């Protein structure tokens, strides 16, 4: 009985271990902003992405964002793993001496390893700040996430 339970636990754990198009990924993003990143898949091609990070622009501020992403796996073919291109729309809020609020349009590329629950990504994010005033900005970075 103990062997059956152990085999069941290993099978359940390893079934989702190497899939980056499902589950929750947690990691780090370096760039503008720099901080903690999370990604939750909502389908095989869509995900919610969020971060709590520090922005170094304008003397620094706490940055929080959330995005809805769509992934295209057909644009770039690789022999191992997957290399989807993604784009999306989202919002950010910043806390400094003033409250910052705006819209984001992220686009990027992610490498999903075939034999590890890891995703490496790079993105560019043009945006429009709405508060405290109207302003265009460009952010982006590189990062890594581990999937549970």
N, C-alpha and C positions, 0 to 999 in steps of 0.2 A: 504494500500500500504506500509506503514512504517513497519507493522508487517511482510509482505512478504519479504521485503528487509532484515530485522533483522534475520528472520529465515533462509534465504539464506546464509547470512554471517556466522551465527553460524554453519550451515550444512557444508559449505565449509571449515571452520576452523577446525571443529572437525573430518572431514573425514580423514585428514592426521595427526591429532594430536598424535595418539598413534602408528604410524608406524615408526620403525627405519630402515627399509630396503628401504627407499625412502627419498628424500629430503636432506637438509643440516643440519649437526650437528656441533655445536660449543662448545668448552669446554676447559679443562685444562688437561695437562699431567704432572705427577710428576715422576722424575727419572733422567735418563741420555739420553736426555736432559729434562729440565723442562720449560714449557711455554704454549702457546696457541695452541690448536689442532682444526682441521676442518676435516670433512668427508662428501663427496658428493657421494651419490649412483648413479651408472650408469646403474644398472639393479637390479634384486632381489638378486643376489649373488655377484655382483662386485661393487667396490667403489674406489674412489680416496681419499687418506688420505694425509694431509699435516700438518706441524707444523712450527711455528716460536718460537724458544725457546733458552734458555741459557744452554750451555754445561759447566759443571764444570770440565771437563778433561783438562789437560795441561794449567792451569791457567785461564781457562774460555774463551769462544768464542760464538759468535752469531751463532746459528745453524738453517738452513732452510732445510726441507726435503719434498719430495713428493713421494708417493707410489701408486702402483696399487694393490688392494687387491681382493682376491677371498675368499668367505665365504662358509663353509660347515655346513649346518644346521642339517645334518643327524647323525653326530658322537655322540652327547650328547643330550639326551632327558630330558626335564624338564616339570614339570606339569603346570607351568605358565611362560609366556614370551618365550624367545628363547635364546639359548646359542650356537651361532655359533663359530666354530674354523676357523681362517683365516690365510692366508699366502700371500705373495706377493713379489714384487720387486720394488725397487725405487732408488732414488739418494739423496744425501745430499750435501750441500755446507756450509762451515763454514767460518766465518770472524773473524780473530784474527790478530796477527802480520803477519802471512802467510795466504794465501787463501787455504782452505781445500776443496777437492772435492772427492767424493767417491760413491760407490754403497752400497745399503742396501738390506737385505732380512728379512723383518719383519714376525714374526708369533706370533699368540696370540689367545686369547679367549675374547669374549664380551658377557655380559648379556644384553639383550634387554627387558625392562620391558613391560609387557602386557598392563598395564593401565596408563602408563606415557610415554611421549616422551623423554625418557632418556636411554642412553647406558653407561654402566660401562665396562671398558676393562683393560686387562693386556697383555703386549707384551714383547717379547725378540727379539732383532734386531742385529744379527751378520752383520758385514759390512767389506768392504775393502776400505781403504783410498787410493786414487791414487795420490793426490797432497797434500802437497809438497813432499811426498814420499810414497812408498808402505808400508802400515801398516794394520794389522787386528785389529778390535775392536769389542766390544759387548756393545750395549746400550739396553735400555728398560725402561719400566715404567708402571704405572697404571694411569688411567684417567677416566674422565666422560665427556659426551657430551649431550647437549640438542638439540633436533631436532625441526626445524621450519617447 
